[in-house]
Amino acid sequence: MVRLRLTRMGRTHSPYYRICAMDSRSARDSRAIEYLGQYDPCNKDEEKQINVNVERAQYWISVGAQPSETVASILKKAGVDPTPGKKA
């Protein structure tokens, strides 16, 4: 089963995250199937915090990938409907 979730990157006390499609059984920072964007919570400018490839995110959701709670809220902010199984 494929899940859309975050992988942690960056330095100590200065994290940023990559949004990626991964096998649900894999570890948090292991190899991803595809990287879909970035989320930088430390960036002061809210418009630059989220960078998502909307087209690919919609594709993965349409084929049944389950977004985590955090990724679902990030995708809502980016304008993507995070309901799995809906055709784009």
Backbone atoms as SQL, in Angstrom:
CREATE TABLE atoms (id INTEGER PRIMARY KEY, chain TEXT, resi INTEGER, resn TEXT, atom TEXT, x REAL, y REAL, z REAL);
INSERT INTO atoms VALUES
  (1, 'A', 1, 'MET', 'N', 0.843, -1.179, 0.000),
  (2, 'A', 1, 'MET', 'CA', 0.000, 0.000, 0.000),
  (3, 'A', 1, 'MET', 'C', 0.892, 1.247, 0.000),
  (4, 'A', 2, 'VAL', 'N', 0.552, 2.182, -0.822),
  (5, 'A', 2, 'VAL', 'CA', 1.335, 3.419, -0.944),
  (6, 'A', 2, 'VAL', 'C', 0.724, 4.494, -0.053),
  (7, 'A', 3, 'ARG', 'N', 1.608, 5.191, 0.663),
  (8, 'A', 3, 'ARG', 'CA', 1.175, 6.305, 1.505),
  (9, 'A', 3, 'ARG', 'C', 1.940, 7.552, 1.110),
  (10, 'A', 4, 'LEU', 'N', 1.267, 8.693, 1.203),
  (11, 'A', 4, 'LEU', 'CA', 1.915, 9.981, 1.021),
  (12, 'A', 4, 'LEU', 'C', 2.298, 10.472, 2.401),
  (13, 'A', 5, 'ARG', 'N', 3.590, 10.675, 2.626),
  (14, 'A', 5, 'ARG', 'CA', 4.028, 11.085, 3.942),
  (15, 'A', 5, 'ARG', 'C', 5.290, 11.925, 3.872),
  (16, 'A', 6, 'LEU', 'N', 5.763, 12.372, 5.031),
  (17, 'A', 6, 'LEU', 'CA', 6.900, 13.271, 5.093),
  (18, 'A', 6, 'LEU', 'C', 8.181, 12.518, 5.435),
  (19, 'A', 7, 'THR', 'N', 9.286, 12.955, 4.846),
  (20, 'A', 7, 'THR', 'CA', 10.605, 12.510, 5.269),
  (21, 'A', 7, 'THR', 'C', 11.342, 13.732, 5.792),
  (22, 'A', 8, 'ARG', 'N', 12.070, 13.561, 6.885),
  (23, 'A', 8, 'ARG', 'CA', 12.727, 14.693, 7.534),
  (24, 'A', 8, 'ARG', 'C', 14.092, 14.935, 6.909),
  (25, 'A', 9, 'MET', 'N', 14.364, 16.203, 6.649),
  (26, 'A', 9, 'MET', 'CA', 15.646, 16.626, 6.100),
  (27, 'A', 9, 'MET', 'C', 16.123, 17.812, 6.940),
  (28, 'A', 10, 'GLY', 'N', 17.282, 18.338, 6.630),
  (29, 'A', 10, 'GLY', 'CA', 17.757, 19.548, 7.293),
  (30, 'A', 10, 'GLY', 'C', 18.644, 19.266, 8.484),
  (31, 'A', 11, 'ARG', 'N', 18.968, 20.345, 9.212),
  (32, 'A', 11, 'ARG', 'CA', 19.873, 20.265, 10.358),
  (33, 'A', 11, 'ARG', 'C', 19.095, 20.077, 11.654),
  (34, 'A', 12, 'THR', 'N', 19.850, 19.920, 12.730),
  (35, 'A', 12, 'THR', 'CA', 19.263, 19.879, 14.057),
  (36, 'A', 12, 'THR', 'C', 18.620, 21.229, 14.363),
  (37, 'A', 13, 'HIS', 'N', 17.422, 21.209, 14.874),
  (38, 'A', 13, 'HIS', 'CA', 16.640, 22.396, 15.222),
  (39, 'A', 13, 'HIS', 'C', 16.282, 23.262, 14.013),
  (40, 'A', 14, 'SER', 'N', 16.489, 22.787, 12.812),
  (41, 'A', 14, 'SER', 'CA', 16.121, 23.518, 11.606),
  (42, 'A', 14, 'SER', 'C', 15.639, 22.532, 10.547),
  (43, 'A', 15, 'PRO', 'N', 14.519, 21.864, 10.805),
  (44, 'A', 15, 'PRO', 'CA', 14.075, 20.830, 9.879),
  (45, 'A', 15, 'PRO', 'C', 13.316, 21.384, 8.684),
  (46, 'A', 16, 'TYR', 'N', 13.332, 20.623, 7.605),
  (47, 'A', 16, 'TYR', 'CA', 12.354, 20.788, 6.534),
  (48, 'A', 16, 'TYR', 'C', 12.016, 19.390, 6.077),
  (49, 'A', 17, 'TYR', 'N', 10.916, 19.250, 5.397),
  (50, 'A', 17, 'TYR', 'CA', 10.399, 17.935, 5.067),
  (51, 'A', 17, 'TYR', 'C', 10.145, 17.814, 3.580),
  (52, 'A', 18, 'ARG', 'N', 10.307, 16.614, 3.065),
  (53, 'A', 18, 'ARG', 'CA', 9.924, 16.305, 1.688),
  (54, 'A', 18, 'ARG', 'C', 8.628, 15.514, 1.741),
  (55, 'A', 19, 'ILE', 'N', 7.719, 15.853, 0.867),
  (56, 'A', 19, 'ILE', 'CA', 6.472, 15.102, 0.727),
  (57, 'A', 19, 'ILE', 'C', 6.733, 14.038, -0.327),
  (58, 'A', 20, 'CYS', 'N', 6.484, 12.778, 0.015),
  (59, 'A', 20, 'CYS', 'CA', 6.819, 11.718, -0.932),
  (60, 'A', 20, 'CYS', 'C', 5.808, 10.583, -0.878),
  (61, 'A', 21, 'ALA', 'N', 5.811, 9.798, -1.941),
  (62, 'A', 21, 'ALA', 'CA', 5.009, 8.581, -2.020),
  (63, 'A', 21, 'ALA', 'C', 5.924, 7.429, -1.636),
  (64, 'A', 22, 'MET', 'N', 5.520, 6.668, -0.610),
  (65, 'A', 22, 'MET', 'CA', 6.347, 5.569, -0.100),
  (66, 'A', 22, 'MET', 'C', 5.492, 4.349, 0.191),
  (67, 'A', 23, 'ASP', 'N', 6.142, 3.197, 0.226),
  (68, 'A', 23, 'ASP', 'CA', 5.483, 1.985, 0.686),
  (69, 'A', 23, 'ASP', 'C', 5.205, 2.157, 2.174),
  (70, 'A', 24, 'SER', 'N', 4.035, 1.766, 2.619),
  (71, 'A', 24, 'SER', 'CA', 3.652, 1.993, 4.014),
  (72, 'A', 24, 'SER', 'C', 4.510, 1.206, 5.000),
  (73, 'A', 25, 'ARG', 'N', 5.175, 0.140, 4.539),
  (74, 'A', 25, 'ARG', 'CA', 5.992, -0.678, 5.435),
  (75, 'A', 25, 'ARG', 'C', 7.411, -0.159, 5.591),
  (76, 'A', 26, 'SER', 'N', 7.792, 0.831, 4.792),
  (77, 'A', 26, 'SER', 'CA', 9.169, 1.326, 4.834),
  (78, 'A', 26, 'SER', 'C', 9.368, 2.323, 5.972),
  (79, 'A', 27, 'ALA', 'N', 10.617, 2.534, 6.345),
  (80, 'A', 27, 'ALA', 'CA', 10.958, 3.455, 7.428),
  (81, 'A', 27, 'ALA', 'C', 10.760, 4.901, 6.981),
  (82, 'A', 28, 'ARG', 'N', 10.750, 5.814, 7.936),
  (83, 'A', 28, 'ARG', 'CA', 10.445, 7.222, 7.653),
  (84, 'A', 28, 'ARG', 'C', 11.401, 7.835, 6.633),
  (85, 'A', 29, 'ASP', 'N', 12.690, 7.608, 6.796),
  (86, 'A', 29, 'ASP', 'CA', 13.670, 8.254, 5.931),
  (87, 'A', 29, 'ASP', 'C', 14.263, 7.307, 4.889),
  (88, 'A', 30, 'SER', 'N', 13.581, 6.210, 4.607),
  (89, 'A', 30, 'SER', 'CA', 14.102, 5.282, 3.605),
  (90, 'A', 30, 'SER', 'C', 13.772, 5.777, 2.192),
  (91, 'A', 31, 'ARG', 'N', 14.085, 4.979, 1.216),
  (92, 'A', 31, 'ARG', 'CA', 13.926, 5.376, -0.179),
  (93, 'A', 31, 'ARG', 'C', 12.454, 5.540, -0.555),
  (94, 'A', 32, 'ALA', 'N', 12.170, 6.620, -1.246),
  (95, 'A', 32, 'ALA', 'CA', 10.801, 6.922, -1.662),
  (96, 'A', 32, 'ALA', 'C', 10.563, 6.473, -3.098),
  (97, 'A', 33, 'ILE', 'N', 9.307, 6.251, -3.448),
  (98, 'A', 33, 'ILE', 'CA', 8.938, 5.936, -4.827),
  (99, 'A', 33, 'ILE', 'C', 9.054, 7.202, -5.670),
  (100, 'A', 34, 'GLU', 'N', 8.511, 8.308, -5.141),
  (101, 'A', 34, 'GLU', 'CA', 8.555, 9.581, -5.858),
  (102, 'A', 34, 'GLU', 'C', 8.443, 10.732, -4.870),
  (103, 'A', 35, 'TYR', 'N', 9.206, 11.809, -5.120),
  (104, 'A', 35, 'TYR', 'CA', 9.123, 13.011, -4.302),
  (105, 'A', 35, 'TYR', 'C', 8.133, 13.975, -4.944),
  (106, 'A', 36, 'LEU', 'N', 7.203, 14.476, -4.136),
  (107, 'A', 36, 'LEU', 'CA', 6.117, 15.303, -4.648),
  (108, 'A', 36, 'LEU', 'C', 6.245, 16.769, -4.282),
  (109, 'A', 37, 'GLY', 'N', 7.104, 17.100, -3.348),
  (110, 'A', 37, 'GLY', 'CA', 7.250, 18.495, -2.962),
  (111, 'A', 37, 'GLY', 'C', 7.997, 18.649, -1.665),
  (112, 'A', 38, 'GLN', 'N', 7.927, 19.862, -1.105),
  (113, 'A', 38, 'GLN', 'CA', 8.635, 20.178, 0.125),
  (114, 'A', 38, 'GLN', 'C', 7.729, 20.958, 1.058),
  (115, 'A', 39, 'TYR', 'N', 8.036, 20.832, 2.354),
  (116, 'A', 39, 'TYR', 'CA', 7.345, 21.604, 3.382),
  (117, 'A', 39, 'TYR', 'C', 8.409, 22.127, 4.343),
  (118, 'A', 40, 'ASP', 'N', 8.478, 23.453, 4.492),
  (119, 'A', 40, 'ASP', 'CA', 9.483, 24.088, 5.339),
  (120, 'A', 40, 'ASP', 'C', 8.779, 24.882, 6.437),
  (121, 'A', 41, 'PRO', 'N', 8.576, 24.285, 7.623),
  (122, 'A', 41, 'PRO', 'CA', 7.850, 24.982, 8.683),
  (123, 'A', 41, 'PRO', 'C', 8.632, 26.147, 9.284),
  (124, 'A', 42, 'CYS', 'N', 9.934, 26.215, 9.084),
  (125, 'A', 42, 'CYS', 'CA', 10.753, 27.292, 9.658),
  (126, 'A', 42, 'CYS', 'C', 10.728, 28.557, 8.816),
  (127, 'A', 43, 'ASN', 'N', 10.240, 28.481, 7.597),
  (128, 'A', 43, 'ASN', 'CA', 10.197, 29.650, 6.730),
  (129, 'A', 43, 'ASN', 'C', 9.116, 30.612, 7.218),
  (130, 'A', 44, 'LYS', 'N', 9.463, 31.876, 7.395),
  (131, 'A', 44, 'LYS', 'CA', 8.517, 32.863, 7.924),
  (132, 'A', 44, 'LYS', 'C', 7.408, 33.195, 6.916),
  (133, 'A', 45, 'ASP', 'N', 7.740, 33.170, 5.628),
  (134, 'A', 45, 'ASP', 'CA', 6.766, 33.481, 4.578),
  (135, 'A', 45, 'ASP', 'C', 5.889, 32.250, 4.338),
  (136, 'A', 46, 'GLU', 'N', 4.603, 32.346, 4.664),
  (137, 'A', 46, 'GLU', 'CA', 3.713, 31.191, 4.556),
  (138, 'A', 46, 'GLU', 'C', 3.535, 30.700, 3.128),
  (139, 'A', 47, 'GLU', 'N', 3.682, 31.587, 2.152),
  (140, 'A', 47, 'GLU', 'CA', 3.546, 31.172, 0.755),
  (141, 'A', 47, 'GLU', 'C', 4.714, 30.299, 0.320),
  (142, 'A', 48, 'LYS', 'N', 5.878, 30.475, 0.944),
  (143, 'A', 48, 'LYS', 'CA', 7.058, 29.698, 0.579),
  (144, 'A', 48, 'LYS', 'C', 7.235, 28.449, 1.441),
  (145, 'A', 49, 'GLN', 'N', 6.361, 28.238, 2.420),
  (146, 'A', 49, 'GLN', 'CA', 6.470, 27.060, 3.269),
  (147, 'A', 49, 'GLN', 'C', 6.128, 25.780, 2.513),
  (148, 'A', 50, 'ILE', 'N', 5.162, 25.848, 1.615),
  (149, 'A', 50, 'ILE', 'CA', 4.669, 24.659, 0.927),
  (150, 'A', 50, 'ILE', 'C', 4.980, 24.760, -0.561),
  (151, 'A', 51, 'ASN', 'N', 5.600, 23.712, -1.094),
  (152, 'A', 51, 'ASN', 'CA', 5.900, 23.618, -2.518),
  (153, 'A', 51, 'ASN', 'C', 5.516, 22.199, -2.942),
  (154, 'A', 52, 'VAL', 'N', 4.389, 22.064, -3.654),
  (155, 'A', 52, 'VAL', 'CA', 3.871, 20.737, -4.014),
  (156, 'A', 52, 'VAL', 'C', 3.645, 20.654, -5.513),
  (157, 'A', 53, 'ASN', 'N', 4.013, 19.523, -6.107),
  (158, 'A', 53, 'ASN', 'CA', 3.673, 19.232, -7.496),
  (159, 'A', 53, 'ASN', 'C', 2.227, 18.712, -7.472),
  (160, 'A', 54, 'VAL', 'N', 1.282, 19.612, -7.694),
  (161, 'A', 54, 'VAL', 'CA', -0.144, 19.316, -7.542),
  (162, 'A', 54, 'VAL', 'C', -0.595, 18.207, -8.478),
  (163, 'A', 55, 'GLU', 'N', -0.124, 18.220, -9.695),
  (164, 'A', 55, 'GLU', 'CA', -0.535, 17.220, -10.683),
  (165, 'A', 55, 'GLU', 'C', -0.165, 15.809, -10.238),
  (166, 'A', 56, 'ARG', 'N', 1.061, 15.625, -9.747),
  (167, 'A', 56, 'ARG', 'CA', 1.503, 14.296, -9.314),
  (168, 'A', 56, 'ARG', 'C', 0.815, 13.877, -8.010),
  (169, 'A', 57, 'ALA', 'N', 0.568, 14.831, -7.124),
  (170, 'A', 57, 'ALA', 'CA', -0.134, 14.515, -5.876),
  (171, 'A', 57, 'ALA', 'C', -1.548, 14.032, -6.183),
  (172, 'A', 58, 'GLN', 'N', -2.233, 14.700, -7.109),
  (173, 'A', 58, 'GLN', 'CA', -3.572, 14.270, -7.498),
  (174, 'A', 58, 'GLN', 'C', -3.535, 12.894, -8.141),
  (175, 'A', 59, 'TYR', 'N', -2.499, 12.614, -8.925),
  (176, 'A', 59, 'TYR', 'CA', -2.381, 11.295, -9.545),
  (177, 'A', 59, 'TYR', 'C', -2.278, 10.205, -8.468),
  (178, 'A', 60, 'TRP', 'N', -1.371, 10.391, -7.506),
  (179, 'A', 60, 'TRP', 'CA', -1.173, 9.366, -6.485),
  (180, 'A', 60, 'TRP', 'C', -2.434, 9.164, -5.649),
  (181, 'A', 61, 'ILE', 'N', -3.140, 10.232, -5.356),
  (182, 'A', 61, 'ILE', 'CA', -4.381, 10.105, -4.589),
  (183, 'A', 61, 'ILE', 'C', -5.443, 9.389, -5.419),
  (184, 'A', 62, 'SER', 'N', -5.478, 9.657, -6.731),
  (185, 'A', 62, 'SER', 'CA', -6.489, 9.027, -7.591),
  (186, 'A', 62, 'SER', 'C', -6.277, 7.529, -7.741),
  (187, 'A', 63, 'VAL', 'N', -5.038, 7.055, -7.600),
  (188, 'A', 63, 'VAL', 'CA', -4.784, 5.619, -7.705),
  (189, 'A', 63, 'VAL', 'C', -4.828, 4.928, -6.347),
  (190, 'A', 64, 'GLY', 'N', -5.215, 5.661, -5.291),
  (191, 'A', 64, 'GLY', 'CA', -5.467, 5.024, -4.002),
  (192, 'A', 64, 'GLY', 'C', -4.429, 5.241, -2.930),
  (193, 'A', 65, 'ALA', 'N', -3.453, 6.112, -3.129),
  (194, 'A', 65, 'ALA', 'CA', -2.461, 6.371, -2.086),
  (195, 'A', 65, 'ALA', 'C', -3.125, 7.090, -0.917),
  (196, 'A', 66, 'GLN', 'N', -2.805, 6.663, 0.296),
  (197, 'A', 66, 'GLN', 'CA', -3.398, 7.231, 1.497),
  (198, 'A', 66, 'GLN', 'C', -2.474, 8.304, 2.068),
  (199, 'A', 67, 'PRO', 'N', -2.898, 9.569, 2.139),
  (200, 'A', 67, 'PRO', 'CA', -2.052, 10.594, 2.755),
  (201, 'A', 67, 'PRO', 'C', -2.108, 10.504, 4.279),
  (202, 'A', 68, 'SER', 'N', -0.989, 10.784, 4.939),
  (203, 'A', 68, 'SER', 'CA', -1.003, 10.865, 6.398),
  (204, 'A', 68, 'SER', 'C', -1.801, 12.099, 6.798),
  (205, 'A', 69, 'GLU', 'N', -2.107, 12.240, 8.085),
  (206, 'A', 69, 'GLU', 'CA', -2.903, 13.380, 8.540),
  (207, 'A', 69, 'GLU', 'C', -2.192, 14.696, 8.235),
  (208, 'A', 70, 'THR', 'N', -0.891, 14.738, 8.495),
  (209, 'A', 70, 'THR', 'CA', -0.127, 15.958, 8.262),
  (210, 'A', 70, 'THR', 'C', -0.064, 16.297, 6.782),
  (211, 'A', 71, 'VAL', 'N', 0.183, 15.304, 5.948),
  (212, 'A', 71, 'VAL', 'CA', 0.252, 15.541, 4.507),
  (213, 'A', 71, 'VAL', 'C', -1.107, 15.952, 3.976),
  (214, 'A', 72, 'ALA', 'N', -2.181, 15.382, 4.503),
  (215, 'A', 72, 'ALA', 'CA', -3.525, 15.768, 4.069),
  (216, 'A', 72, 'ALA', 'C', -3.781, 17.244, 4.355),
  (217, 'A', 73, 'SER', 'N', -3.365, 17.722, 5.533),
  (218, 'A', 73, 'SER', 'CA', -3.574, 19.143, 5.842),
  (219, 'A', 73, 'SER', 'C', -2.691, 20.037, 4.975),
  (220, 'A', 74, 'ILE', 'N', -1.483, 19.582, 4.656),
  (221, 'A', 74, 'ILE', 'CA', -0.597, 20.353, 3.770),
  (222, 'A', 74, 'ILE', 'C', -1.184, 20.410, 2.364),
  (223, 'A', 75, 'LEU', 'N', -1.727, 19.285, 1.886),
  (224, 'A', 75, 'LEU', 'CA', -2.317, 19.260, 0.550),
  (225, 'A', 75, 'LEU', 'C', -3.560, 20.140, 0.468),
  (226, 'A', 76, 'LYS', 'N', -4.346, 20.208, 1.545),
  (227, 'A', 76, 'LYS', 'CA', -5.509, 21.109, 1.563),
  (228, 'A', 76, 'LYS', 'C', -5.064, 22.552, 1.398),
  (229, 'A', 77, 'LYS', 'N', -3.984, 22.936, 2.094),
  (230, 'A', 77, 'LYS', 'CA', -3.459, 24.297, 1.975),
  (231, 'A', 77, 'LYS', 'C', -2.951, 24.575, 0.571),
  (232, 'A', 78, 'ALA', 'N', -2.447, 23.529, -0.113),
  (233, 'A', 78, 'ALA', 'CA', -1.927, 23.686, -1.468),
  (234, 'A', 78, 'ALA', 'C', -3.023, 23.618, -2.521),
  (235, 'A', 79, 'GLY', 'N', -4.257, 23.305, -2.109),
  (236, 'A', 79, 'GLY', 'CA', -5.369, 23.267, -3.053),
  (237, 'A', 79, 'GLY', 'C', -5.644, 21.917, -3.662),
  (238, 'A', 80, 'VAL', 'N', -5.209, 20.837, -3.006),
  (239, 'A', 80, 'VAL', 'CA', -5.434, 19.480, -3.502),
  (240, 'A', 80, 'VAL', 'C', -6.430, 18.802, -2.572),
  (241, 'A', 81, 'ASP', 'N', -7.444, 18.132, -3.149),
  (242, 'A', 81, 'ASP', 'CA', -8.401, 17.380, -2.325),
  (243, 'A', 81, 'ASP', 'C', -7.749, 16.070, -1.899),
  (244, 'A', 82, 'PRO', 'N', -7.518, 15.859, -0.581),
  (245, 'A', 82, 'PRO', 'CA', -6.794, 14.677, -0.138),
  (246, 'A', 82, 'PRO', 'C', -7.648, 13.422, 0.036),
  (247, 'A', 83, 'THR', 'N', -8.870, 13.389, -0.523),
  (248, 'A', 83, 'THR', 'CA', -9.720, 12.219, -0.415),
  (249, 'A', 83, 'THR', 'C', -9.224, 11.140, -1.370),
  (250, 'A', 84, 'PRO', 'N', -8.787, 9.981, -0.859),
  (251, 'A', 84, 'PRO', 'CA', -8.236, 8.942, -1.733),
  (252, 'A', 84, 'PRO', 'C', -9.293, 8.305, -2.627),
  (253, 'A', 85, 'GLY', 'N', -8.858, 7.882, -3.813),
  (254, 'A', 85, 'GLY', 'CA', -9.724, 7.153, -4.727),
  (255, 'A', 85, 'GLY', 'C', -10.519, 8.008, -5.687),
  (256, 'A', 86, 'LYS', 'N', -10.504, 9.326, -5.543),
  (257, 'A', 86, 'LYS', 'CA', -11.248, 10.190, -6.469),
  (258, 'A', 86, 'LYS', 'C', -10.417, 10.443, -7.724),
  (259, 'A', 87, 'LYS', 'N', -11.034, 10.318, -8.856),
  (260, 'A', 87, 'LYS', 'CA', -10.342, 10.585, -10.124),
  (261, 'A', 87, 'LYS', 'C', -10.188, 12.091, -10.324),
  (262, 'A', 88, 'ALA', 'N', -9.022, 12.492, -10.756),
  (263, 'A', 88, 'ALA', 'CA', -8.761, 13.938, -10.964),
  (264, 'A', 88, 'ALA', 'C', -9.335, 14.401, -12.291);
